[in-house]
Amino acid sequence: MRAARGFTLLELVVAVAVFGLLAAMAYGGLSAVLEARATTEAHSERLAALQRTWSLLESDLYSIVARPVRDGYGDPLPPLAAGLETGTAVAFSRLTWGVAGPVRSRVQRVGYRLEDGALVRLVWPVADRAPDTRAQTMRLLPGVERATLRLLGPEGRWQETWPPAGSPRALPRALELTLEVEGWGELSRLFVLPAAE
């Protein structure tokens, strides 16, 4: 009878080495795929945040209304203030949909500003504020290094502050927002506003 023949030590070492090489190649490929997926998801989330920001700003600006409000000390604020209100880049009055509960004004005050490297939206619960009224904030777009705002006046000239002297209730014809976003550079969007009354 012939004796049963097994694997030699050399054959086992070669098999383990081949298996190790294949496993290392597979792990490297899987690692690259997972890293690419994570990078793609991060870019996708940032792009979605940018699209939400533009969409929300557009919705707010297209609902703008020429209604002045009062600040927490009873002083009047224009319907749109840019470069004037402390702590905000721009703040304005807008119409909202019906509010459930007690009868309330359909006018809402919203604002946008840079805070800790992000574009933030502010919403005040009432249009005419009391001294203790605080805005609710929503972080919209992280990684914003700089924001610049230009407003097109009725005479066709661009300006960085609003309202123009002598026209506190006037609304601009258009608003251009330029954001300098980390990794993307300058992104600019022009919003044509509804005709002022």
C-alpha positions as CSV (number, residue, x, y, z in Angstrom):
1,M,0.0,0.0,0.0
2,R,1.1,3.5,-0.7
3,A,1.5,5.9,2.3
4,A,-0.8,8.9,2.3
5,R,1.0,12.0,1.3
6,G,0.4,15.4,3.1
7,F,1.6,19.0,2.5
8,T,5.2,19.8,3.2
9,L,6.2,22.7,5.4
10,L,7.4,24.6,2.4
11,E,4.1,24.2,0.6
12,L,2.2,25.5,3.7
13,V,4.6,28.5,4.0
14,V,4.0,29.4,0.3
15,A,0.2,29.0,0.7
16,V,0.1,31.2,3.8
17,A,2.3,33.8,2.0
18,V,0.1,33.9,-1.0
19,F,-3.0,34.2,1.2
20,G,-1.4,37.0,3.2
21,L,-0.5,38.9,0.0
22,L,-4.1,38.5,-1.4
23,A,-5.5,39.6,2.0
24,A,-3.2,42.7,2.1
25,M,-4.2,43.7,-1.5
26,A,-7.9,43.2,-0.7
27,Y,-7.6,45.2,2.5
28,G,-5.9,48.0,0.6
29,G,-8.6,48.1,-2.0
30,L,-11.4,48.0,0.6
31,S,-9.7,50.8,2.6
32,A,-9.5,52.9,-0.6
33,V,-13.2,52.3,-1.4
34,L,-14.3,53.2,2.2
35,E,-12.1,56.3,2.2
36,A,-13.6,57.4,-1.2
37,R,-17.1,56.8,0.1
38,A,-16.5,58.9,3.2
39,T,-15.1,61.7,1.2
40,T,-18.0,61.6,-1.3
41,E,-20.5,61.6,1.6
42,A,-18.8,64.6,3.2
43,H,-18.8,66.5,-0.1
44,S,-22.4,65.5,-0.6
45,E,-23.5,66.8,2.8
46,R,-21.7,70.1,2.3
47,L,-23.3,70.5,-1.1
48,A,-26.8,69.7,0.4
49,A,-26.1,72.3,3.1
50,L,-25.3,74.9,0.5
51,Q,-28.4,74.1,-1.5
52,R,-30.6,74.3,1.6
53,T,-29.0,77.7,2.4
54,W,-29.7,79.1,-1.0
55,S,-33.2,77.7,-1.0
56,L,-34.0,79.1,2.5
57,L,-32.6,82.5,1.7
58,E,-34.5,82.6,-1.6
59,S,-37.8,81.7,0.2
60,D,-37.2,84.3,2.9
61,L,-36.3,87.1,0.3
62,Y,-39.2,86.3,-2.0
63,S,-41.6,86.7,1.0
64,I,-40.1,90.1,2.0
65,V,-42.6,92.7,3.0
66,A,-42.1,96.5,3.5
67,R,-43.1,96.5,7.1
68,P,-40.9,98.2,9.7
69,V,-40.7,96.7,13.1
70,R,-39.6,97.8,16.6
71,D,-36.5,96.5,18.4
72,G,-36.4,95.5,22.1
73,Y,-36.3,99.2,23.2
74,G,-39.2,100.4,21.0
75,D,-37.0,102.0,18.4
76,P,-38.1,101.5,14.8
77,L,-36.2,99.3,12.4
78,P,-36.6,99.5,8.7
79,P,-38.2,96.6,6.7
80,L,-34.7,95.6,5.5
81,A,-31.5,96.6,7.3
82,A,-28.1,95.6,6.1
83,G,-24.8,96.6,7.8
84,L,-26.8,98.5,10.4
85,E,-28.2,96.1,12.9
86,T,-25.7,94.9,15.5
87,G,-24.8,91.3,15.1
88,T,-26.5,90.6,11.8
89,A,-25.3,91.0,8.2
90,V,-28.9,91.5,7.0
91,A,-32.3,91.4,8.7
92,F,-35.7,91.9,7.2
93,S,-39.5,91.4,7.6
94,R,-41.2,88.6,5.7
95,L,-44.6,87.2,5.5
96,T,-45.2,83.7,6.9
97,W,-47.9,81.1,6.5
98,G,-50.8,81.1,9.0
99,V,-49.7,80.3,12.5
100,A,-51.7,77.7,14.6
101,G,-52.9,78.8,18.0
102,P,-53.6,82.4,19.1
103,V,-54.1,85.0,16.4
104,R,-50.7,86.4,15.6
105,S,-49.2,88.6,13.0
106,R,-48.1,87.0,9.7
107,V,-45.0,89.2,9.7
108,Q,-41.8,87.6,10.9
109,R,-38.3,89.1,11.3
110,V,-35.4,87.0,10.0
111,G,-31.7,87.7,9.7
112,Y,-28.5,86.2,8.5
113,R,-25.0,86.5,10.0
114,L,-21.6,84.8,10.3
115,E,-21.0,83.1,13.6
116,D,-18.1,80.8,14.5
117,G,-17.2,80.2,10.8
118,A,-20.7,79.4,9.7
119,L,-23.6,81.2,8.1
120,V,-26.5,81.3,10.7
121,R,-30.2,82.2,10.2
122,L,-31.9,84.1,13.0
123,V,-35.7,84.1,13.5
124,W,-37.4,86.3,16.1
125,P,-40.6,84.9,17.5
126,V,-42.4,88.2,17.1
127,A,-41.9,91.1,14.7
128,D,-42.1,93.8,17.3
129,R,-39.8,92.7,20.1
130,A,-39.8,93.1,23.8
131,P,-36.5,93.7,25.7
132,D,-36.1,90.0,26.5
133,T,-37.0,88.7,23.0
134,R,-34.2,86.4,21.8
135,A,-33.8,85.1,18.2
136,Q,-33.7,81.4,17.5
137,T,-30.7,80.5,15.5
138,M,-30.1,77.8,12.9
139,R,-26.6,76.9,11.7
140,L,-26.9,76.6,7.9
141,L,-23.5,76.4,6.2
142,P,-20.2,75.6,8.0
143,G,-16.8,76.6,6.6
144,V,-17.8,80.1,5.6
145,E,-14.7,82.4,5.9
146,R,-16.3,85.6,4.7
147,A,-19.6,87.0,3.5
148,T,-20.2,90.1,1.5
149,L,-23.6,91.7,0.6
150,R,-24.6,94.1,-2.1
151,L,-28.0,95.7,-2.5
152,L,-29.3,97.3,-5.7
153,G,-31.1,100.5,-5.0
154,P,-34.1,102.0,-7.0
155,E,-31.7,104.2,-9.0
156,G,-29.7,101.2,-10.1
157,R,-26.6,101.7,-7.9
158,W,-25.1,98.9,-5.8
159,Q,-24.5,99.6,-2.1
160,E,-23.4,97.7,1.0
161,T,-25.6,99.2,3.6
162,W,-29.4,99.6,3.7
163,P,-31.7,101.6,3.8
164,P,-30.6,104.5,1.8
165,A,-30.7,107.9,3.5
166,G,-34.1,109.5,3.4
167,S,-35.9,106.2,2.4
168,P,-36.3,104.1,5.6
169,R,-39.1,102.0,4.2
170,A,-37.6,101.4,0.8
171,L,-36.7,97.9,-0.4
172,P,-33.9,97.1,-2.7
173,R,-34.5,95.8,-6.2
174,A,-32.0,92.9,-5.8
175,L,-29.6,91.5,-3.3
176,E,-26.3,89.7,-4.0
177,L,-24.7,87.5,-1.4
178,T,-21.1,86.3,-1.9
179,L,-19.7,83.6,0.4
180,E,-16.1,82.6,0.6
181,V,-16.4,78.9,1.6
182,E,-13.5,76.8,2.6
183,G,-12.4,74.4,-0.2
184,W,-14.8,76.0,-2.7
185,G,-13.7,79.6,-3.0
186,E,-16.2,82.4,-3.7
187,L,-19.8,81.4,-4.3
188,S,-22.2,84.2,-5.4
189,R,-25.9,84.3,-5.7
190,L,-28.1,87.1,-7.0
191,F,-31.7,87.4,-5.7
192,V,-34.2,89.7,-7.5
193,L,-36.7,90.9,-4.9
194,P,-40.4,91.3,-5.5
195,A,-41.4,94.9,-6.4
196,A,-41.6,97.2,-3.4
197,E,-44.9,98.8,-2.8
